[in-house]
């Protein structure tokens, strides 16, 4: 859903007229890409803050600091290590759910990305993020609804629909909650409208048949 890759490095000049190396990060946000750049010290501050905010979290160590940050060999080594560190953070549920949004701010990602990623990547948070995710179908989030068409989101929405049709209402599934059916139908509508690919995936998962079965069950009740 969210992936990162350090594309290149740029040599820049600070306000104090000192040269430094900026690491340019390509961020894929549910299929749409953007670039952000940070210097070594920014990575170091992020790493330190996450260890403080998430006690006990295991992260790769920072590359050594006591070296020339503009040396070509050092830059090449750091580039790989910093990329692996960011990828490790994105795979860590504690980092993804910490309240200060440190990683999200570092990558310059908006709240809809935060919610959609937590829905997909953090199962224990899925019930809560499912409710919040429903807001993406509101008109003010029209530029953010594309995330509902991502394969990982579509797959979960299809799972939720199957659960509503065949599952146990008391089974504890994330969709089996107050207004869960309404929220799911709204999200399915948003996903269907987001792209042709999403529509095809949902049709392949028999979304229409499941919806019709729910209507028939209600009418028979």
N, C-alpha and C positions, 0 to 999 in steps of 0.2 A: 504493500500500500504506500508506505513512505520508504524510499531508498535513498542512499547517498553515495556519492563518489567524488573524490577529490580529483578534478580534471587537470589542474595545472597550478603553477605558482606564479605570482606577479611580484616584481620588486617595486615597492612603493616608498614614499618619503613621509616621515612623521612631521607633525607641527614643529618639532624641535630639530627638523632638518637632518634626521637620522634615517638611514636606509633600513628597511625591514622587509621580510618576506610575507606576503599574504597568500594563504591557501584558498583557492577558488573551489567551492563545493557545489556540485550539481545535485539539486534536490528534486526528486521525483515525488510529486504530490498526487497520488492516485492517478498517475499517468501523465500529468502535466508537469513540466520541468521549469525550474528556476535556478538562478545562481546566487550564492551568497559568498562572501569572502571574510576570512578571519586570520589574524596573526596568531603566532604560537601562544602568546600570553592569553588570548581569548579562550583557546582550548584548555589551557591550564586552569583558568578561572572556572570554566564550566565543570571540569573534572573535580576540582576541589569543592565546589558548591554542591554537586550531586552527592559526593561522599558525606557531606555534612547533612544534607536534606534527607538522604536515604541511608541511615545507619545500617551497616552490615551488607550493603550492596557490593557486589563483586564486579569491578571494572578492570580492563587492561590498564597497566601503568602508563603514565605519560612518558614519552621519549625523553632522554636525558636533556637537562637544560644547560649545563655548563659547557656548551660548545658554540662554535660560530654559526649562528642561525642563517647566515647568507652563504655558507659553504655549499657547493653543488652536491657533494656526497651526503652531507647532513640533511639537506632539503629532501633529497630523494628518499632517504631512510625514514625521515619524519612523515613524509607524505603517506607512505604505506601504513605506518603505525597509527597515525591520526585517523585515517580512513577506517581502519579496523576498530578503533576505539568508538567512533561514531556509530558504526554498525552494531557494535555490542550494546551500546546504549539503546538503540532502537529496538533491540531484541529483548530488553529487560523490562518486565512489567512494572517494577518499582519506579524506574525512571520515567516510563510512559504515563504513570498515574500520579507522580508527585505534584503537589498543589501549586508550587511556584512556577511551573511550566518552563523550567530552565532550558531544557533541550529544545522545546518548541520555539522559544524566543530566539535561541541561538541560530536555529535554522530558518527563522523568519516565516513560520507557518501559522495560519489563522486557526481560530477556535473550531470551525467545522472540521478541519483536518485532525485536530486533537480528538474530537468526539468520535469521528469515523474510525480512526486508528485504534482507539481504545475498544470500540465495539468489535472490531475484527480481531485484534491481537491480544486482548486481555479478557479471557472468558469470565473471570470472576466479576468483572465490571460490566458485563454485557447487559444485564437487566436494567441498570441505571442509564447506561449510555444509549440503550435502545429508545428509552423515552425521550431523551434529549435529541437524539438523531432525527426524531420525527419533525423537529422544527425546520429541517432543511427543505421541506416542501412549502414553506411559507414564501410568499412573493419576495420578501426582502433578501432571501437567500438564493435567488435565482441563479446567481453566478457560482454558487457552491454545490448545487444539486448534482452536478456531474459525478461527484464521488459515489452517489448511490448506484451508478451504473458500473462501478468497478467489479470485476469478477468475484473478488473475495466478499464484497458486500452482497452481491446478487445471490451468491451461494448460501449465505446465511439467511437472507430473506426467504429464499425457497425452503430452507430447512424450517424456518418459523411457520410457514404456511402448512407444511406437512404436519408439523406438530399440532397446529390448531385443528386440523382435520382428524388426526388419528391418535394424538397423544392424550395423556392424562392431565386434566386441568389442575390436579393437585400434585403433579409430578415435579414441580420446581423449575420447569424450563423457563428461560428468560422471556418468552413470548406470552406465557400463561400468567398474565398480570392484569390489573384493572386497566381497561381501555387498550389492552394489548392488540386485540383484533383490529380496532380502528387505526391504531398507529401503524400496524403492519400493512394494512391496505393502503394507507397514505404513502408509505415508503415504497411499496410495490408500484404505485402509480408514478411516483417520482422516478424510480428506476426505469420503468417502461418508457417514460418520456425522455430519458437522458441520452439514449443512443440506440442505434439499430442493433449494435452488438449485444447490449443489455436486453433488448426485446427478444432477440433470438435465443439468448441463454435462458430467459424465463419461460419462453414458450417450449423450449426443449425439456424443461423441468416440469411440464404439465401444470403450469400455474392456473390456466383457465379451468381445467378439470377440477383442481383442488378448490377453487373459488366457487364453482358451481355446486360442488359437493357440500360446501359449508352452507350455501343458500338453501339447498334441498333439506339439509338437516334441520335448519331453523324453521322451515315451513312445516316440517313434519312434527316439530316439537309441540 
